[in-house]
Structure formats: C-alpha cells, structure tokens
Amino acid sequence: MKFSEILEKLGDAAAANSLSIKKEYDPEIRALAAVDEATSGTLSYIEGPKFSAMVGKTSASALILPQDETLQTQAQERDIAWITTPEPKLLFARVLKLFYQPWRPAPEIHPTAVIHSTAKIGSEVYIGPHVVIHQGVEIGNGACIHANVVIYPDARIGDRTTLHANCTIHERTLIGADCEIHSGAVIGAEGFGFVPTPTGWLKMEQSGYTVLEDGVVIGCNSAVDRPAVGETRIGRYTIIDNLVQIGHGCQIGAGCALAGQSGMAGGVKVGNRVILAGQVGIANQVKIGDGAIASAKAGIHNDVPPREIVSGTPAVPHKQYLKVSAILSRLPDIYQSLKQLQRQIGQK
C-alpha cells in the first residue's frame, strides 16, 4: 500500500502522536524491515542516535524518524519519505499490525479434546487437538486454547485469552481477560513449600490461588507458583518474558516488565511499572517500589525504593555501581601503587 494510505489507516494513533509528514514522496510500501536490512519498497524507523547514521545508508523507501531536523533533511536529500514522531518505535509497532496479524484459528472444538461435562465453555471459543479440560473449569467468550493444553479443575480462563500449545493451567488459577500464555508455561503449580524436620523435609500443601489480572502476557517455559495460603497475583498488563520464575505468594503490580531468566523467591512484592532486566534475582520477601528498575544480573537482597535504579550483586544504586565498576578496572594499578608505598615505608 502507499505510504500515505498507511498513515490514513493509523487514524487516531497518528493524530495522537502529533505526526508530521513530508508529502513530496509517496512510495509503495510492500514490507517492513530493520533499518540496516531495509530494501526498496520497505518502511523502517530510527529509534535514536545509535542508528541515526543509517539515514544516509539505508535503502528503505520510507522512514519513521524522531523529531530531529537534521535526520529529516538527510532523508529528504535522499528522496526517502518520512514521518516524525516523539516515539518512532511505538508508531512502527502500530504500523506492523497493518502488515501482520498472528494466526488465530476459527472457533471450533476439536473432536480429540477431552472436556469434562461440568466445564462451562463460552461462545466463539477455539479448543484444539488433545486439549484436556477438567471439572468445574470456566472458559470465557472468544478464548483460544491450542493443542495439548491441560487445564486442571476449577480454573477460570477469561474472555479472549489465548493459551498456546502445551502450556498447563493448574487448579486454583484465575486468569483474566485478554491474557496470553505461551507454550510450555505453567501457571499455578505448587510453590516450593517444604518445612525442615529432623528426618528430612515435610511438604506443605499449597492451597492458595494464582491470579492473573487482565492483559497479562506470560512467556514460554515460565512458571508462576501458587502459595500455601493466600494468593500469587500478577497485575494488569504486566508482561513476563521466557524462562521467568515467580515464586509462591509473590505480588506483582500493574504494567511491569520482567525479562528472560529473571526470578523471585516467595513473598516478593513488586510495585507498578517495575522493570527487571535479564537474570535479575530477588530474595525472599523483598519489596520493590513503583517505577524501580533492576539492570541485568542484579541480585536484590534488600528492599528497593520507588523509582530507584539498581545494579550489581548485591544490588546497589546504579550511580554507586558505576563508581565501583570504574574503581574495579583500576584495581591492578592501585594494588601496584600500594605495594610500592609499602616498600617505601619499609625502607624508611
């Protein structure tokens, strides 16, 4: 479609971002691409200074640019159509929806699915091959349950929620509307609850609930455990990457983002809009304040205040971490200087 047609289809999304466009060029856009891989007929974007040099090199026919007059001039000089926005990546994500929609099967119940007679299935639901739905389960309208999913007794799945192939939903799990659980994820399995005894470990039964509020996304092979009592809860529109461990009794707020291989022990409380980068680990009962950020591989053993950025193991404020890292690289020289001073003192 023409570049101008794309902008028209964005409608309110374009207006909301205060976009402007240089209208001398209106190329045919056949596909989207990364700016360093773009070819004629593709649309790409420049997110920030890191890729700004690509404006002079890319073969893209159109670009989504930040509000930078220098980049706009470069694009115009190369006859590249462009549009500006404060958030180029956000607009590119919206354009992507015009070119690609994930596969979603038409509503049906596959004949190999095993569904208990007491289960309640909403309207316009897809249930794929070899799905197992136990007694007392409730499936909302428009839900999509792919092959080999197992849903344990009395679980609830909200409207329009998608369960991808081979994920497992355990008992006492309540999943809201518009959630997406990816393949291999296990929601509501028993938490790691064992009590030491003189002869070994006594298993503490996990009788609590696991609650996913509306719009939660859980990545492949992640686990969200249910507690002995009470609930494990994940707030609205929180996104969780692959291979993430959420321990029993954790409370995660709304709009959080947890990257791959991050994990938290039991009873952790995470505020709203918190970001955990890859391989972040959080110790038992720690509290993370609203808007806090933990950089990759941070090991968090103590509470983190709201909007704090922490790094390192054990985690410390990021500015302090940078100072320590700068000193660490100089340790060999500092050590040699110390030895020299010791020799001088010894000679005296």
N, C-alpha and C positions, 0 to 999 in steps of 0.2 A: 504494500500500500504506500501511497505518497506520504512524505514526512508531514505535510500539513494535515492529512487525514488522521495520522496517529495523534497529533495534538488535539484535533477535534474530538476524538474518542476519549481522550483523557478528561474532557469536560471540566467538572468542578475541581478535580485534582490539579489540573493545570492552573486554574484561576487561583486556587488556594495557595499555590507556591509562588505567586507573583512572577510568573514567567514572562520573558520577552523573547522574540524570535527575529532573526534576520531573514526577511521573506524573499530576498532575491533568488534563493536556491530552494528547490522543492524536489529533491531526488526521490526515486522509487526505493523503498526500504524493503528488502526481502528477508532480512535476518538481523539478529543482534549478535554482538561479539565483544570480547575484551579488546581494549583499545590497541594493544600491541599485536593482536591477531586479526584485526578488522580488515576486510577487503571491500572493494567497491560494492555498493548496494547494502551495506550494513550500517547499523546505528550503534554507537558506543558512548561512553561517558568518561569524563575526567573527574575524579573524586577530589583531588587536591594537588598540592605542589609536587608530590612524589612522581606523578605521571604527567605533569604539565609539559615536559619536553616532547611528549608523544604527539602533541597537536601538530608539530612540524614534521612528523614522521608517519603518522597513521594513514592508512588507505581508506578509512571509514568515509562514507558519503555524508554522514551527519553525526553530530556530537551533542551531548548534553554537558554543558560547561558550568563551572562555578561562576559567581558574579565577579569576573576578572576581565577588565577591558583589554589587557594585553593578550590573553588567550583568545578573546573574541576577534581581535584584529588579526591574529595569526590564522584563525580558522577562515575568516573572510578572505584573506590573501590567497588561501589555498582552495578557494571555491568549495569549502565544506559548509554545509548547512549547520546551523547551531541554534540552540536554545539555552537560556541561562536559568538557573535556579539556585537558591541557597543550599539545597540538598540534592546534588546530582545523583547519588546512589539511590535515594528514595524514589526519585522520578523514574530512574531506569528500572527499578523493581516493578513500578506500576506499568511501564511500557511492556515489560516481559510478560505480564498477564495477558496482553493482547496477542502475543505470539505463541504462548504455550499454556495449556491447562493440564494438570495431572490427570492421568487416566482414572475414571470413576465409572464402574460398571452400572448398568441399568438395574433398577430394583428387581430382585428375584430371590427365592430361597432355593439353593441347590439341593437336589434330591439326596445327596450324601450327607447333608448336615443332620446332626443329631440334636433335636430341640425338645427339652422336657415339656410335658403337657401344661405345666403350671407357669411356664415362661410367658411374659407379655411382650409381644412384638408390635412395634408401631407401624405406621404406614410408610410406603415408599422406601422400604429397608432392603438392602442387599446383604445376603448371608451366603458366603462362598462355600466351596467344597470342603467337606470334613470338619466343619466348624462344630464345636460341642458347646451347647448352652444348657446349663444345669437348672435345677428347680428354683423357682422364685425370681429368676433374672428378669429385669425390665430393660427393654431396648427402645430408645426414643425414635421419633419420626425421622426418616431420612438418614438413619445411621448406615454405615458401610462397614461390614465385617468380612475381612478377607480370609482366604483359605487357612485352615488348621488353627484358627484362634480357639482358645479354650476359655470359657467364662464360668467361674465357679458359682456356687449357689448364692442367691440373694444379692448379687452385684447389680448395679444400675448404670446404664450407659445413656448419656443424654442425647438430645436431638442433634442430628447431623455430625455426630462424632464418627471418626474413622479409626478402626482397629486394623492395622496392617498384618500381613500373614505371619503366623507363628508367634504372635505375642500372647501373653497369658494374663488374665484378669482374675485375681483370687477373690475369695469370699470377703464380705465386709468392705467392698470397694465401691465408692460412689464417684462416678465420672460425669462431669457436667456437659453442657452443650458445646459443639464446635471444637472439641478436642481432637488431637491426632496422636495416636500411639503407634510408634514404628516397630518394625519387625524385631522380634527377639526380646522386646521389653517385657518386664514382669512387674505388674502393679499389684501391691497389696499382699505380697508373700510375707511369711513370718519374719519378724525382726530378729536380730541376733541377740536373743534374750536367754541367758543361761546364768544360773546362780552357783557359785563355787560351794562344794561340800567337802568333807574330809575324804570322801572316796571318789571325787570327780566333779561333774557338772550336772546340776538339776535344770532341766528345761523349764522355762517359764512360758506358759501358753500365751500366745499373742492374740488377745481377744478384742483388740481395738479396731479402729476403722482407718481406711485410707481414702482421702477426699481430694479429688482434682476438680478445681473450680473451672468455670467456662474458659474456653480458648487455650487451654494448656497444651503444649507440644512436648512429647517425650521421645527422645532419640532411640536409635537401635541399641539393643542389648543393655539398656539402662534398667535400674531396679529402684523401686520405691517401696519401702517396707512398712508393714503395719505394726503398731505397738502392742504392748501387753494390755494397756488400758488407754483410754482417750483416743486421739487420732493423729495421724500424719496428714498434713494438709499442704497443698500447693495452690498458691493464689492465682487469680485470673490473669490470663495472658502471659504467664511465665513460660519461658522456652528452655528446654533441657536438651543438651546435645547427646551424642552417643556415649556409651560406657560411663555413665554417671551413677553414683551410688548415693541414695538418700536414705539415711538410717531411720530407725523406728522413732516415732514421736517428733520428727522434725516439723517445723512450721516455716514455710517459705511464703513470702509476701507476693504481691502482685507485680507483674511487669519485670520480673528478674530474668537474667540470662546466665545459665550455667554451662560452661564449655566442657569439652570432652575430657574424660578421666578425672574430673573433679569429684570429690566425695566428702560426705559429712557423717560423723558418728551420731549416735542417738541424741535426741533432745535439743538439737541445734535450732535456734530461732533466727531467721533471716528476714530483714525488713523488706520494704518495697523498693523496686528498681535497683536491686543489687546486682553487680556483675562479678562472676567468678571466672577467671581465665582457666586455661587448661591445667589439669593436675593440681589444682588447689585442694588442700586437705584441711578440714575443720574438725577440731577436737570436740569431745562430748560436752554438751550443754552450753557451748559458746553462743553469744548473741552478736549478730551483725546488724548495724544500724542502717536506716534507709539511705539509699544512694551510695553506699560504700562500694569500693572496687578492690578486688584482690588480683594482683598480677600473677602470671603463670608460675606454678610450683610453690606458691606461698603456703607456708604451714602455719595455720592460725590456731593458737592455743589460748588466747585471751580475747575478751570482748573487743569489738571494733566500733568506734563511734560513728554516727551518721556522717556520710559524705567523705569519710576518710579513705585514702588510697594506701594500701599496704603491700609490702613485697618482702620476699626472703623467708627463711626458715631458721628460727621462729620469726613470724611476720612482725615487721616494724613499719612505722610510717614511711612512705615511699621516698620522701626527701632525705630522711635519715639513711635509708637503704642505699641511695645513690652516693652519699658521702662515704659510707662504709665501703662500698664497692670501689670507689676511687682510691681509698687508702689501701685496700686489699691488693690492688695491682702494683702498689709501690712497696709492699712488704719486703721483698728481697733486698731492695736498696736500703730501706730503713734498717733491716737486720744487719747489713754490712756496715752501715754507719754506726750502729750500736756497738758492734764488735770492735770497730776502730776506736770509739770513745773509751771502751773498757780497757783496751790495750794502752791507750794514752794515760788513763788514770792509773793503771797498774804500774806503768813505768815511773810515774811520779812517786 
